[in-house]
Amino acid sequence: PGSLKLGTSGYFTINALGYKNEAKWRTETLFVHEAVPGHHMQVARATEMERLHPWRSMGSWNVAYGEGWALYAEKLGFGLGLYRDPYQHYGHLQAELFRAARLVVDTGIHAYNWPRDKAIAYMAGQGGVDQDFAVSEVDRYFSNPSQALGYLLGQRKFLARPVLRRLT
């Protein structure tokens, strides 16, 4: 996020080696989620705002708030004139498909005691991701229960706000 006291700018970085292998049709959604108006802007604004509660201004992370904002920011991409290219629009829809599949996987693991192999098979088959990515995501949900639920509950809360709903 940078520091107002030190006069340093915030910045967003991307893994250049990983970017080489990234599907280009996913890039707009990725940047909107991670950079502007997503996490980078959210965290930068939180550090600039005075009288903001410390848990929101000092980098503490609340999944529903932080990731909910980033998913909401992805929806703002339409109003920003993004996703016009059919491939980028497809990338946005694929991200939504993935999020739906991981919500099923997270619930399957923690509410229905799915074994790891069943969760991986579902994520790879329904989430639009390759096997290696499915494995890493499933392991993430085993170690962090309800994370996928937090993302979507946060997004729904932002979308339920009348002033924010008009922006999407």
Salt bridges, closest charged atoms under 4 A:
GLU22 OE2 - ARG26 NE 2.65
GLU34 OE2 - HIS33 NE2 3.94
GLU48 OE1 - ARG45 NH1 2.75
GLU67 OE1 - HIS33 NE2 3.17
GLU67 OE1 - HIS39 NE2 3.04
GLU74 OE2 - HIS33 ND1 2.63
GLU74 OE2 - ARG99 NH2 3.04
GLU96 OE2 - LYS75 NZ 2.65
GLU96 OE2 - HIS92 NE2 3.06
ASP106 OD1 - HIS110 NE2 3.56
GLU137 OE1 - ARG102 NH1 3.98
GLU137 OE2 - ARG140 NH1 3.17
ASP139 OD1 - ARG116 NE 2.69
